[in-house]
Amino acid sequence: STGRLGHARARRSRARAAPSTTSIASRALQPSRAMMSCRVAHTATRAFFAARCRATSSSSTRILRGRGRRGMTRDVTRKNDESEFGYAADSSDEDERARDWYGDVVWLPKMDPRKDPEVEPTLRAELGEFVIPMFPLGSHVYLPDSEHVLNIFEPRYRSMYSDILFNGSRRFAVPMCAPQEEGVFASVAPVFYLDDLKEVSEQTNDQVKYVCSHSVIERVRIKRVLNDKMWGDRSSYLKCVAEKFEDTDLDEDLSGKETMLEERFAKIIELQEKLEEPVRFTSNLTATISAARGENGFWRLVGLWQSLLQNRVSAKENELSQNIQELLRSYLEKSGTDLNDGRKIQLEFATLPDNIKNEFNRLQVNYREECVELLNEAIYPFQYLVQYDSHAARLDYFGNEMVAVEEKRLAAKNVLRSMFAGGDSSDDKATP
């Protein structure tokens, strides 16, 4: 696949590092034409779109807040009747609860730059507490057993890498940032381990100091941040007190649950192919599906799902771009403007006719309405999976709260397709 991973803004570091967007999922997805790089019709429309839509992209990530914080592990098994796919039907109460995106994440207290730093923190040895650097990298959720490349150029993080190399730890925590609340981080975070570091100062004229390769090796629960003040003045990197965060059911045999999830995942791949979904998994992925613990198991499936949702967000963004390009092209052509002479044409929104302004605003509103849930679904559920302390709970949540949504969507689309085609095949019996 040549499709790019979507939602790149969520991957960009608030701490000004440049993480790689490469993942195994990008090779397992088939992009639609809408996902490919849009060919802008004219230089003027490109500049106009960028200026007017920058706010749209950021505002579409608004958070649907909840009041409470739920525990690390909770029963997500449904009690309703099972559908053909093997998931239970949602109730209206459950649908409403599922929209409590923000409240289901366990957050740390907001950074307080006025707080004095703990120079010599007290650690509780009986809890296995230790001090570890903290490197927030935006609202993207990094998953265990994944690999990432970061370009390091900010002085405080140059210093951090020097420190972790000198003390031999080679690791730091990367908590998810609240998308629209500065200085708020998730309390359960993946740990990056530095596999390789290349100095590239000379090649980049010191714009980038290091290119660093990492593996996500474990998770930690962050107990408290030691130097909130550094978040305010950016004079150094953050440090925190943390403890290892491990599953409580490591000895349980969950092969039954794992097999059921693998079968449902395979059915989704099959139906996506049948319905010619514009953003879908490739069929050859079926042979490699595993929901077991360990490398190339459950977390790989989660990573594939994350890329699927991110690509859908990207496709919507490209669809908006194309619609606005068509709107402006049509306006320019009707105005007698020659779009083929290579001239740069400046467009000011205030000078456009009211009907063009209204249509432009309508496209933006529709985009926001359609993408709010897509964006939330591409961020928060993955943090929920990271903060579960039970493989069984993760299997349940992934199946009943994430896979089930796709199953219902595809089943409904399959029924509609059958109705309009007038078909009556046994494959089309799924109910929406």
GUPANU-17897 format. One line per 3 residues: number of its first residue (from 1); for each residue x, y, z of N, C-alpha, C. Coordinates in steps of 0.05 Angstrom, whole numbers, plus 5000, padded with zeros to 4 digits. Layout:
N
NUM = X:Y:Z:X:Y:Z:X:Y:Z ~ ...
END
This chain:
432
1 = 5017:4976:5000:5000:5000:5000:5017:5025:5000 ~ 5008:5045:4985:5022:5070:4986:5007:5091:5002 ~ 4986:5082:5016:4971:5101:5032:4986:5111:5056
4 = 4984:5137:5061:4998:5148:5084:4981:5145:5109 ~ 4993:5143:5131:4978:5141:5156:4965:5168:5162 ~ 4939:5167:5169:4925:5192:5173:4929:5204:5200
7 = 4916:5226:5204:4917:5241:5230:4945:5247:5238 ~ 4961:5257:5219:4989:5262:5225:4993:5283:5247 ~ 4974:5301:5249:4977:5322:5269:4978:5310:5297
10 = 4964:5288:5302:4964:5276:5328:4991:5263:5335 ~ 5006:5257:5314:5032:5244:5318:5054:5265:5323 ~ 5050:5290:5315:5071:5309:5317:5074:5316:5347
13 = 5098:5318:5355:5104:5322:5383:5098:5350:5392 ~ 5083:5352:5414:5080:5378:5427:5106:5387:5437 ~ 5125:5368:5441:5151:5375:5450:5171:5379:5427
16 = 5160:5380:5403:5175:5388:5380:5196:5367:5371 ~ 5188:5342:5372:5203:5321:5359:5187:5312:5335 ~ 5199:5297:5316:5185:5289:5292:5184:5259:5291
19 = 5163:5246:5301:5162:5217:5301:5157:5206:5273 ~ 5166:5182:5268:5161:5170:5242:5132:5161:5240 ~ 5120:5161:5216:5093:5151:5212:5092:5124:5199
22 = 5115:5109:5199:5116:5083:5187:5106:5062:5206 ~ 5088:5044:5196:5080:5022:5213:5072:4999:5195 ~ 5070:4975:5206:5063:4951:5191:5035:4954:5179
25 = 5018:4970:5193:4991:4973:5184:4989:4987:5158 ~ 5008:5005:5152:5007:5020:5127:5011:5001:5103 ~ 5024:4978:5108:5028:4959:5086:5005:4939:5085
28 = 4987:4940:5105:4965:4920:5105:4939:4933:5098 ~ 4939:4958:5090:4915:4972:5083:4915:4979:5054 ~ 4891:4979:5042:4889:4987:5014:4876:5015:5014
31 = 4890:5035:5004:4878:5062:5003:4859:5066:4980 ~ 4839:5082:4984:4823:5089:4961:4836:5112:4946 ~ 4825:5120:4924:4836:5143:4909:4835:5168:4926
34 = 4814:5169:4943:4811:5194:4960:4834:5196:4980 ~ 4846:5173:4986:4868:5174:5006:4894:5183:4994 ~ 4897:5181:4967:4922:5189:4955:4925:5219:4957
37 = 4949:5228:4952:4954:5257:4954:4936:5272:4934 ~ 4922:5291:4944:4904:5307:4926:4921:5324:4907 ~ 4913:5324:4882:4925:5342:4862:4910:5368:4862
40 = 4922:5388:4872:4909:5414:4874:4906:5426:4847 ~ 4882:5436:4841:4876:5445:4814:4892:5470:4807 ~ 4898:5487:4826:4911:5512:4820:4925:5522:4845
43 = 4947:5536:4841:4963:5546:4864:4945:5563:4882 ~ 4928:5578:4871:4910:5596:4887:4892:5580:4905 ~ 4881:5558:4894:4862:5542:4911:4877:5528:4933
46 = 4902:5520:4929:4917:5507:4950:4922:5527:4973 ~ 4931:5551:4967:4936:5570:4988:4910:5579:5002 ~ 4889:5581:4987:4863:5589:4998:4853:5568:5017
49 = 4854:5543:5009:4845:5521:5025:4860:5519:5051 ~ 4887:5522:5049:4904:5519:5073:4897:5541:5093 ~ 4893:5565:5083:4887:5588:5101:4860:5585:5115
52 = 4840:5576:5100:4813:5575:5111:4807:5550:5127 ~ 4821:5528:5122:4814:5503:5134:4832:5495:5157 ~ 4853:5511:5163:4871:5503:5184:4855:5501:5211
55 = 4838:5520:5215:4822:5520:5240:4802:5497:5240 ~ 4792:5489:5217:4773:5467:5216:4785:5441:5226 ~ 4810:5436:5217:4823:5411:5225:4827:5409:5255
58 = 4835:5432:5267:4841:5431:5295:4815:5431:5311 ~ 4795:5445:5302:4770:5446:5318:4755:5420:5317 ~ 4760:5404:5296:4745:5379:5294:4754:5358:5314
61 = 4774:5364:5330:4783:5345:5350:4772:5351:5378 ~ 4749:5364:5379:4738:5372:5405:4732:5347:5421 ~ 4734:5350:5447:4731:5327:5465:4703:5325:5475
64 = 4691:5302:5475:4665:5297:5487:4670:5289:5516 ~ 4668:5307:5534:4677:5302:5561:4656:5287:5578 ~ 4666:5272:5597:4650:5258:5616:4657:5268:5644
67 = 4642:5260:5663:4646:5270:5690:4664:5251:5707 ~ 4662:5226:5703:4676:5207:5720:4700:5194:5707 ~ 4716:5182:5724:4739:5166:5714:4734:5137:5721
70 = 4735:5120:5701:4730:5092:5706:4756:5078:5714 ~ 4753:5055:5727:4776:5040:5736:4791:5028:5712 ~ 4814:5016:5719:4832:5004:5699:4818:4981:5685
73 = 4805:4964:5701:4793:4940:5690:4763:4941:5696 ~ 4747:4936:5675:4718:4935:5680:4706:4915:5661 ~ 4683:4905:5668:4670:4884:5652:4657:4897:5628
76 = 4666:4890:5605:4654:4902:5580:4639:4880:5565 ~ 4634:4857:5577:4619:4836:5564:4589:4844:5562 ~ 4578:4843:5539:4550:4850:5535:4531:4828:5544
79 = 4507:4836:5552:4487:4816:5562:4463:4815:5543 ~ 4464:4829:5522:4441:4829:5503:4443:4804:5485 ~ 4423:4801:5468:4423:4779:5450:4446:4782:5430
82 = 4458:4759:5422:4481:4759:5404:4470:4762:5375 ~ 4486:4777:5359:4479:4780:5331:4493:4758:5315 ~ 4490:4758:5289:4503:4738:5272:4533:4739:5275
85 = 4544:4763:5279:4573:4766:5280:4584:4757:5307 ~ 4567:4754:5328:4577:4745:5354:4581:4768:5373 ~ 4571:4792:5367:4572:4814:5386:4544:4820:5396
88 = 4543:4831:5419:4516:4837:5431:4507:4864:5422 ~ 4480:4866:5419:4469:4892:5410:4472:4913:5431 ~ 4476:4938:5422:4480:4960:5440:4453:4970:5450
91 = 4453:4980:5474:4429:4994:5484:4435:5024:5481 ~ 4414:5040:5483:4418:5069:5481:4435:5079:5504 ~ 4432:5067:5528:4448:5075:5550:4478:5069:5545
94 = 4483:5046:5533:4511:5039:5528:4523:5057:5507 ~ 4507:5064:5486:4517:5083:5466:4524:5110:5478 ~ 4507:5119:5497:4512:5144:5510:4538:5143:5527
97 = 4541:5120:5541:4565:5117:5557:4590:5116:5540 ~ 4588:5103:5517:4611:5100:5499:4621:5127:5490 ~ 4605:5148:5490:4613:5174:5481:4628:5190:5503
100 = 4631:5178:5526:4645:5191:5548:4675:5186:5544 ~ 4685:5196:5522:4713:5190:5514:4733:5200:5535 ~ 4731:5225:5542:4751:5237:5560:4751:5225:5587
103 = 4727:5220:5597:4724:5210:5625:4734:5182:5629 ~ 4737:5166:5608:4747:5139:5611:4777:5137:5612 ~ 4791:5158:5607:4820:5158:5609:4828:5166:5638
106 = 4847:5153:5650:4857:5161:5676:4879:5181:5672 ~ 4874:5206:5679:4892:5228:5674:4908:5235:5699 ~ 4932:5246:5695:4947:5258:5716:4936:5286:5722
109 = 4941:5297:5746:4933:5325:5750:4947:5343:5730 ~ 4934:5365:5723:4945:5384:5704:4971:5395:5714 ~ 4990:5399:5695:5016:5411:5702:5012:5438:5716
112 = 5027:5442:5737:5026:5468:5752:5055:5479:5753 ~ 5061:5497:5734:5088:5509:5733:5097:5524:5758 ~ 5078:5530:5775:5084:5545:5800:5095:5526:5822
115 = 5092:5500:5818:5100:5481:5838:5130:5478:5839 ~ 5141:5477:5863:5170:5473:5866:5178:5445:5857 ~ 5200:5442:5843:5208:5415:5835:5218:5398:5858
118 = 5215:5372:5856:5226:5353:5876:5254:5346:5867 ~ 5274:5357:5880:5302:5352:5872:5310:5324:5880 ~ 5303:5316:5905:5309:5289:5915:5283:5276:5923
121 = 5269:5264:5904:5243:5253:5911:5245:5228:5929 ~ 5224:5225:5945:5222:5201:5962:5209:5179:5946 ~ 5222:5156:5944:5212:5134:5929:5204:5111:5948
124 = 5182:5098:5942:5172:5076:5958:5182:5050:5946 ~ 5203:5039:5958:5216:5015:5948:5197:4991:5947 ~ 5178:4990:5966:5160:4967:5967:5141:4967:5943
127 = 5138:4990:5930:5121:4992:5907:5137:4991:5881 ~ 5163:4990:5884:5180:4989:5860:5181:5016:5845 ~ 5178:5038:5860:5178:5064:5847:5207:5071:5837
130 = 5207:5086:5815:5233:5095:5804:5228:5121:5789 ~ 5249:5135:5782:5247:5160:5767:5254:5154:5738 ~ 5238:5166:5720:5242:5161:5692:5236:5187:5677
133 = 5251:5194:5655:5244:5217:5639:5217:5214:5626 ~ 5204:5236:5621:5177:5237:5609:5178:5254:5584 ~ 5170:5242:5562:5171:5256:5536:5144:5255:5522
136 = 5126:5275:5528:5100:5276:5515:5103:5280:5485 ~ 5088:5263:5470:5090:5265:5441:5062:5268:5428 ~ 5046:5286:5439:5020:5291:5426:4999:5272:5435
139 = 4976:5272:5421:4953:5256:5428:4953:5229:5415 ~ 4973:5223:5399:4975:5196:5388:4982:5176:5410 ~ 4969:5152:5410:4974:5132:5430:4994:5112:5419
142 = 5017:5110:5432:5038:5091:5423:5033:5064:5437 ~ 5034:5043:5422:5026:5016:5432:5050:4999:5439 ~ 5047:4981:5458:5068:4962:5464:5075:4945:5440
145 = 5100:4936:5439:5111:4920:5417:5111:4934:5390 ~ 5112:4960:5390:5114:4976:5365:5141:4989:5364 ~ 5149:4999:5341:5175:5012:5337:5170:5040:5325
148 = 5188:5059:5333:5184:5086:5324:5211:5100:5321 ~ 5212:5119:5303:5236:5135:5298:5230:5164:5304 ~ 5247:5177:5320:5243:5205:5327:5267:5221:5318
151 = 5261:5245:5308:5282:5264:5301:5284:5284:5324 ~ 5307:5286:5337:5310:5302:5361:5326:5327:5354 ~ 5314:5351:5360:5328:5375:5355:5325:5396:5377
154 = 5306:5393:5395:5302:5412:5416:5323:5408:5438 ~ 5335:5430:5448:5358:5427:5467:5351:5410:5491 ~ 5327:5412:5503:5321:5397:5527:5320:5367:5522
157 = 5312:5360:5498:5311:5331:5491:5338:5321:5481 ~ 5354:5338:5471:5382:5330:5466:5395:5323:5492 ~ 5389:5339:5512:5400:5334:5539:5389:5307:5551
160 = 5364:5302:5546:5352:5278:5557:5365:5253:5545 ~ 5370:5253:5518:5383:5230:5506:5411:5227:5516 ~ 5425:5249:5520:5452:5246:5531:5451:5233:5559
163 = 5431:5241:5575:5429:5230:5602:5422:5200:5602 ~ 5403:5192:5585:5396:5163:5586:5417:5146:5573 ~ 5434:5157:5556:5457:5142:5546:5478:5140:5568
166 = 5483:5162:5582:5504:5163:5602:5497:5144:5625 ~ 5472:5144:5634:5465:5127:5658:5457:5099:5650 ~ 5456:5093:5624:5451:5066:5614:5422:5057:5614
169 = 5404:5074:5622:5376:5065:5623:5363:5063:5595 ~ 5370:5082:5578:5362:5083:5549:5331:5083:5546 ~ 5317:5092:5566:5287:5091:5564:5274:5116:5576
172 = 5249:5120:5567:5233:5143:5577:5204:5137:5572 ~ 5186:5150:5587:5157:5146:5585:5146:5166:5565 ~ 5126:5156:5550:5113:5174:5530:5082:5173:5535
175 = 5073:5191:5553:5044:5191:5559:5028:5205:5537 ~ 5004:5196:5533:4986:5210:5515:4979:5237:5526 ~ 4978:5258:5509:4970:5284:5517:4940:5288:5512
178 = 4926:5301:5530:4898:5308:5525:4897:5326:5500 ~ 4881:5319:5480:4882:5333:5454:4879:5363:5455 ~ 4862:5373:5473:4857:5401:5474:4859:5413:5502
181 = 4876:5401:5518:4880:5411:5545:4910:5411:5551 ~ 4922:5433:5548:4951:5435:5551:4960:5426:5579 ~ 4981:5409:5579:4993:5401:5605:4978:5380:5620
184 = 4961:5364:5606:4947:5342:5618:4955:5316:5604 ~ 4964:5296:5620:4975:5272:5608:4962:5248:5621 ~ 4960:5226:5605:4950:5201:5615:4969:5189:5636
187 = 4958:5175:5655:4974:5165:5677:4988:5139:5670 ~ 4978:5124:5651:4990:5099:5642:5003:5104:5615 ~ 5029:5099:5613:5044:5107:5589:5062:5084:5580
190 = 5066:5082:5553:5086:5063:5543:5114:5073:5548 ~ 5133:5055:5549:5161:5061:5553:5177:5056:5527 ~ 5190:5077:5517:5207:5075:5494:5235:5066:5503
193 = 5246:5047:5489:5274:5039:5494:5290:5047:5470 ~ 5312:5060:5474:5329:5070:5453:5346:5047:5441 ~ 5339:5039:5417:5354:5018:5403:5379:5028:5389
196 = 5376:5052:5376:5398:5062:5360:5396:5092:5358 ~ 5419:5105:5358:5420:5135:5356:5441:5143:5336 ~ 5433:5160:5317:5452:5170:5297:5454:5200:5300
199 = 5478:5210:5302:5483:5239:5302:5482:5249:5273 ~ 5465:5269:5268:5462:5279:5241:5465:5309:5240 ~ 5479:5321:5259:5482:5350:5261:5494:5361:5236
202 = 5516:5349:5226:5530:5360:5203:5512:5358:5178 ~ 5498:5335:5174:5481:5332:5151:5458:5351:5150 ~ 5448:5359:5174:5424:5376:5175:5431:5405:5183
205 = 5456:5412:5184:5464:5439:5192:5454:5445:5220 ~ 5455:5424:5237:5447:5425:5265:5417:5431:5269 ~ 5401:5428:5248:5372:5430:5252:5361:5406:5266
208 = 5373:5383:5261:5366:5358:5276:5392:5347:5288 ~ 5391:5341:5313:5415:5331:5327:5417:5300:5324 ~ 5395:5286:5331:5396:5257:5331:5372:5246:5315
211 = 5377:5223:5302:5355:5207:5291:5356:5181:5308 ~ 5334:5176:5323:5334:5155:5343:5313:5134:5337 ~ 5321:5109:5338:5302:5086:5335:5295:5074:5362
214 = 5270:5068:5366:5260:5058:5392:5242:5034:5389 ~ 5241:5018:5410:5221:4998:5413:5205:5004:5438 ~ 5178:4999:5437:5162:5002:5461:5162:4976:5476
217 = 5174:4976:5499:5181:4951:5513:5162:4944:5536 ~ 5149:4964:5548:5132:4959:5571:5114:4983:5576 ~ 5099:4982:5598:5082:5004:5606:5089:5011:5635
220 = 5084:5037:5642:5088:5045:5669:5063:5061:5678 ~ 5058:5061:5704:5038:5079:5715:5053:5102:5728 ~ 5048:5126:5718:5061:5150:5728:5047:5159:5753
223 = 5062:5161:5775:5050:5169:5801:5049:5199:5804 ~ 5071:5213:5796:5071:5242:5798:5094:5253:5781 ~ 5091:5277:5772:5112:5291:5757:5129:5307:5777
226 = 5155:5306:5774:5173:5318:5794:5179:5348:5788 ~ 5177:5356:5763:5186:5383:5757:5166:5397:5737 ~ 5142:5402:5747:5122:5415:5730:5132:5441:5719
229 = 5149:5455:5734:5159:5481:5725:5172:5479:5698 ~ 5185:5457:5692:5199:5454:5666:5180:5453:5643 ~ 5155:5445:5648:5135:5445:5627:5128:5474:5620
232 = 5129:5491:5639:5123:5519:5634:5145:5534:5620 ~ 5170:5531:5630:5192:5547:5618:5209:5532:5597 ~ 5204:5506:5594:5218:5489:5574:5248:5490:5578
235 = 5257:5494:5602:5286:5496:5606:5299:5468:5608 ~ 5283:5448:5613:5293:5420:5614:5270:5401:5608 ~ 5276:5376:5607:5255:5356:5602:5242:5348:5628
238 = 5218:5336:5626:5203:5328:5649:5213:5301:5661 ~ 5210:5299:5687:5217:5273:5700:5193:5266:5718 ~ 5189:5240:5722:5167:5231:5738:5174:5207:5755
241 = 5158:5202:5775:5160:5178:5791:5140:5158:5780 ~ 5149:5134:5774:5131:5114:5762:5136:5087:5774 ~ 5118:5069:5767:5121:5041:5774:5113:5024:5751
244 = 5124:5000:5749:5117:4982:5726:5087:4976:5727 ~ 5076:4974:5703:5047:4969:5701:5044:4943:5685 ~ 5037:4921:5699:5037:4895:5687:5009:4882:5689
247 = 5004:4863:5672:4978:4850:5673:4975:4833:5698 ~ 4950:4830:5707:4944:4814:5731:4936:4786:5724 ~ 4934:4780:5698:4924:4753:5690:4944:4739:5672
250 = 4970:4743:5677:4991:4731:5660:4989:4700:5659 ~ 4979:4688:5680:4978:4658:5682:4952:4646:5671 ~ 4934:4663:5663:4908:4653:5654:4909:4644:5624
253 = 4896:4623:5618:4894:4613:5590:4870:4627:5577 ~ 4875:4645:5559:4854:4660:5545:4853:4653:5516 ~ 4861:4629:5509:4862:4621:5481:4834:4621:5468
256 = 4813:4615:5484:4786:4615:5473:4778:4643:5465 ~ 4782:4663:5482:4776:4690:5475:4792:4700:5452 ~ 4818:4692:5451:4836:4701:5430:4827:4690:5403
259 = 4819:4664:5403:4810:4652:5378:4784:4665:5367 ~ 4766:4671:5386:4741:4684:5377:4746:4711:5365 ~ 4765:4727:5377:4771:4753:5366:4785:4750:5338
262 = 4802:4731:5336:4816:4726:5310:4796:4719:5288 ~ 4776:4703:5295:4755:4696:5275:4738:4720:5267 ~ 4732:4737:5286:4716:4761:5280:4732:4780:5263
265 = 4758:4783:5269:4775:4800:5253:4777:4790:5224 ~ 4779:4764:5221:4780:4752:5194:4755:4757:5178 ~ 4732:4756:5192:4706:4761:5179:4704:4790:5169
268 = 4715:4808:5186:4714:4836:5178:4731:4840:5153 ~ 4755:4828:5152:4772:4831:5128:4757:4820:5103 ~ 4743:4798:5107:4728:4786:5084:4706:4804:5075
271 = 4691:4815:5093:4668:4832:5086:4677:4859:5075 ~ 4699:4870:5086:4710:4894:5074:4717:4891:5045 ~ 4729:4867:5039:4737:4861:5012:4712:4858:4994
274 = 4692:4844:5004:4668:4840:4989:4654:4866:4982 ~ 4653:4884:5002:4639:4909:4998:4656:4931:4985 ~ 4681:4923:4979:4700:4942:4966:4702:4968:4981
277 = 4707:4965:5007:4710:4988:5024:4733:5006:5014 ~ 4729:5032:5013:4751:5049:5004:4776:5049:5021 ~ 4773:5044:5047:4796:5040:5065:4791:5013:5078
280 = 4809:4994:5073:4805:4967:5083:4831:4953:5087 ~ 4830:4930:5101:4853:4913:5104:4856:4896:5079 ~ 4880:4888:5073:4884:4870:5050:4878:4841:5059
283 = 4869:4825:5040:4859:4798:5046:4882:4780:5055 ~ 4907:4785:5047:4929:4767:5055:4936:4771:5084 ~ 4924:4790:5097:4929:4794:5126:4917:4771:5142
286 = 4896:4759:5132:4881:4738:5146:4899:4716:5157 ~ 4919:4708:5142:4936:4686:5149:4955:4692:5173 ~ 4957:4718:5179:4976:4725:5200:4962:4736:5226
289 = 4936:4733:5227:4921:4744:5250:4927:4728:5275 ~ 4934:4743:5296:4937:4730:5323:4930:4750:5344 ~ 4914:4741:5363:4906:4758:5386:4920:4750:5412
292 = 4940:4733:5409:4954:4722:5432:4973:4743:5444 ~ 4982:4738:5468:5002:4755:5480:5028:4753:5464 ~ 5045:4773:5467:5072:4770:5455:5075:4784:5428
295 = 5099:4782:5417:5105:4795:5392:5088:4785:5370 ~ 5079:4803:5352:5062:4797:5329:5035:4786:5338 ~ 5027:4792:5362:5001:4783:5372:4981:4805:5375
298 = 4969:4807:5398:4946:4825:5403:4953:4854:5396 ~ 4976:4863:5405:4982:4892:5401:4987:4898:5372 ~ 4995:4879:5356:4998:4883:5327:4970:4887:5315
301 = 4950:4871:5323:4923:4875:5314:4912:4902:5321 ~ 4918:4911:5345:4909:4937:5354:4922:4959:5337 ~ 4948:4955:5330:4961:4975:5313:4949:4976:5285
304 = 4941:4953:5275:4928:4952:5249:4902:4968:5250 ~ 4887:4963:5271:4861:4977:5275:4865:5007:5277 ~ 4885:5015:5292:4891:5043:5295:4897:5056:5268
307 = 4912:5043:5251:4918:5054:5225:4894:5055:5207 ~ 4876:5035:5209:4851:5035:5194:4835:5060:5200 ~ 4832:5066:5226:4816:5090:5233:4830:5116:5225
310 = 4856:5117:5228:4871:5141:5220:4869:5146:5190 ~ 4870:5124:5175:4867:5127:5146:4839:5137:5138 ~ 4819:5129:5154:4792:5139:5148:4790:5169:5153
313 = 4803:5178:5175:4803:5207:5180:4817:5221:5158 ~ 4840:5210:5149:4855:5222:5126:4838:5223:5101 ~ 4823:5202:5096:4806:5202:5072:4785:5224:5074
316 = 4773:5228:5098:4753:5249:5101:4766:5277:5096 ~ 4790:5281:5106:4804:5306:5102:4809:5311:5072 ~ 4817:5290:5058:4822:5293:5029:4796:5298:5014
319 = 4774:5286:5024:4748:5290:5012:4740:5319:5014 ~ 4744:5331:5038:4738:5359:5042:4755:5376:5024 ~ 4781:5370:5022:4799:5385:5005:4789:5385:4976
322 = 4782:5361:4967:4773:5359:4939:4747:5374:4934 ~ 4728:5373:4953:4703:5387:4950:4707:5417:4948 ~ 4726:5427:4965:4731:5456:4965:4746:5464:4940
325 = 4764:5447:4931:4778:5453:4906:4758:5454:4882 ~ 4739:5436:4882:4719:5436:4861:4702:5461:4862 ~ 4694:5469:4887:4678:5493:4890:4693:5518:4880
328 = 4718:5520:4887:4733:5544:4879:4740:5543:4849 ~ 4746:5520:4839:4751:5517:4810:4727:5526:4794 ~ 4703:5516:4803:4679:5523:4788:4674:5553:4789
331 = 4678:5565:4813:4675:5594:4815:4694:5609:4797 ~ 4719:5601:4797:4739:5615:4780:4733:5612:4751 ~ 4725:5588:4743:4719:5584:4714:4695:5600:4706
334 = 4674:5601:4723:4650:5617:4716:4656:5647:4716 ~ 4677:5654:4731:4685:5683:4731:4703:5690:4707 ~ 4709:5670:4690:4725:5675:4667:4755:5673:4672
337 = 4763:5662:4694:4791:5660:4700:4804:5636:4686 ~ 4826:5640:4673:4841:5619:4659:4858:5604:4680 ~ 4852:5579:4685:4867:5564:4705:4890:5548:4693
340 = 4895:5552:4668:4916:5536:4654:4940:5553:4646 ~ 4940:5578:4653:4962:5595:4644:4985:5596:4664 ~ 4983:5582:4687:5005:5581:4706:5007:5605:4724
343 = 4989:5625:4722:4990:5648:4739:4981:5641:4767 ~ 4992:5656:4787:4983:5653:4814:4960:5672:4819 ~ 4938:5662:4830:4914:5679:4834:4909:5679:4864
346 = 4907:5703:4875:4902:5707:4903:4871:5709:4908 ~ 4862:5693:4927:4833:5694:4933:4830:5701:4962 ~ 4814:5721:4968:4807:5729:4995:4778:5720:5001
349 = 4774:5706:5023:4748:5696:5030:4727:5718:5030 ~ 4735:5741:5041:4716:5763:5044:4705:5773:5017 ~ 4721:5769:4996:4713:5779:4970:4695:5760:4954
352 = 4691:5736:4965:4675:5716:4950:4645:5723:4952 ~ 4630:5714:4933:4601:5718:4934:4589:5702:4958 ~ 4566:5711:4968:4554:5699:4991:4548:5669:4986
355 = 4539:5662:4962:4532:5634:4958:4557:5616:4959 ~ 4580:5626:4951:4605:5610:4953:4613:5608:4983 ~ 4611:5631:4997:4618:5630:5026:4600:5610:5041
358 = 4574:5611:5034:4555:5593:5048:4562:5564:5043 ~ 4568:5558:5017:4574:5531:5010:4600:5522:5023 ~ 4620:5540:5025:4645:5534:5038:4640:5527:5067
361 = 4625:5544:5080:4619:5539:5109:4603:5514:5113 ~ 4585:5508:5094:4570:5483:5097:4588:5458:5095 ~ 4607:5459:5077:4626:5437:5075:4642:5433:5100
364 = 4650:5456:5112:4666:5454:5137:4649:5443:5160 ~ 4624:5452:5162:4607:5442:5183:4602:5412:5180 ~ 4596:5404:5156:4591:5375:5151:4616:5359:5158
367 = 4639:5369:5151:4664:5355:5157:4667:5352:5188 ~ 4663:5374:5202:4665:5373:5231:4646:5352:5243 ~ 4621:5353:5234:4601:5335:5245:4608:5305:5240
370 = 4619:5300:5216:4625:5273:5209:4651:5263:5222 ~ 4670:5282:5227:4696:5273:5235:4701:5274:5266 ~ 4683:5286:5281:4687:5287:5309:4689:5259:5321
373 = 4669:5242:5314:4670:5215:5325:4693:5199:5313 ~ 4698:5203:5287:4721:5189:5275:4747:5195:5289 ~ 4751:5220:5295:4775:5228:5309:4777:5217:5337
376 = 4754:5218:5351:4754:5207:5378:4759:5177:5378 ~ 4747:5163:5359:4750:5134:5357:4779:5127:5349 ~ 4793:5145:5336:4821:5140:5328:4841:5146:5350
379 = 4831:5157:5373:4850:5164:5395:4843:5149:5420 ~ 4820:5155:5432:4815:5147:5460:4814:5117:5465 ~ 4800:5101:5448:4799:5072:5454:4826:5059:5457
382 = 4846:5070:5443:4873:5057:5444:4887:5063:5471 ~ 4880:5086:5482:4890:5092:5509:4876:5074:5530 ~ 4850:5069:5525:4836:5051:5544:4850:5024:5544
385 = 4857:5014:5520:4871:4988:5519:4898:4988:5533 ~ 4912:5010:5530:4938:5012:5543:4935:5012:5573 ~ 4914:5025:5584:4912:5027:5613:4898:5004:5626
388 = 4888:4984:5611:4878:4960:5623:4901:4943:5635 ~ 4896:4931:5658:4917:4914:5670:4909:4885:5667 ~ 4893:4878:5647:4884:4851:5642:4882:4846:5612
391 = 4895:4824:5603:4893:4816:5575:4864:4809:5569 ~ 4850:4796:5587:4822:4788:5583:4805:4813:5579 ~ 4809:4834:5595:4794:4858:5592:4799:4872:5566
394 = 4824:4871:5557:4831:4883:5531:4817:4868:5508 ~ 4817:4841:5510:4804:4825:5489:4774:4832:5488 ~ 4762:4834:5511:4733:4841:5512:4728:4868:5501
397 = 4744:4888:5509:4739:4915:5500:4744:4917:5470 ~ 4765:4906:5461:4771:4908:5432:4749:4895:5416 ~ 4740:4872:5425:4719:4858:5410:4691:4871:5413
400 = 4683:4877:5437:4656:4886:5442:4652:4916:5438 ~ 4673:4932:5439:4670:4961:5437:4682:4972:5412 ~ 4700:4958:5399:4713:4968:5375:4707:4952:5350
403 = 4713:4926:5351:4706:4909:5328:4676:4908:5323 ~ 4661:4907:5344:4632:4906:5341:4620:4929:5325 ~ 4632:4953:5329:4623:4976:5314:4627:4972:5284
406 = 4650:4962:5277:4655:4957:5249:4637:4935:5238 ~ 4632:4914:5254:4615:4893:5245:4587:4903:5239 ~ 4576:4920:5256:4549:4931:5252:4549:4949:5228
409 = 4569:4965:5224:4570:4983:5201:4571:4967:5175 ~ 4588:4946:5174:4590:4930:5150:4565:4914:5145 ~ 4552:4904:5167:4527:4889:5163:4505:4907:5152
412 = 4503:4931:5162:4483:4950:5151:4489:4956:5122 ~ 4514:4961:5116:4521:4967:5088:4515:4944:5070 ~ 4520:4920:5080:4515:4895:5064:4485:4892:5058
415 = 4468:4898:5078:4439:4896:5074:4430:4916:5054 ~ 4440:4941:5056:4432:4962:5037:4441:4955:5009 ~ 4464:4944:5007:4474:4936:4980:4457:4915:4968
418 = 4449:4895:4985:4432:4874:4976:4405:4884:4967 ~ 4394:4903:4983:4367:4914:4976:4368:4928:4949 ~ 4388:4945:4945:4389:4960:4920:4396:4943:4896
421 = 4411:4921:4902:4418:4903:4880:4396:4883:4874 ~ 4377:4881:4893:4356:4862:4890:4364:4833:4894 ~ 4388:4830:4908:4399:4803:4912:4386:4790:4936
424 = 4388:4763:4937:4377:4748:4959:4395:4725:4967 ~ 4421:4731:4967:4441:4710:4972:4443:4706:5002 ~ 4452:4682:5010:4455:4676:5038:4475:4693:5052
427 = 4494:4704:5036:4515:4721:5047:4504:4748:5057 ~ 4479:4754:5049:4469:4781:5054:4447:4780:5076 ~ 4449:4762:5094:4428:4759:5114:4434:4774:5140
430 = 4457:4787:5142:4463:4801:5166:4445:4825:5170 ~ 4436:4829:5194:4418:4851:5200:4433:4874:5211 ~ 4425:4899:5204:4439:4923:5214:4434:4926:5244
END
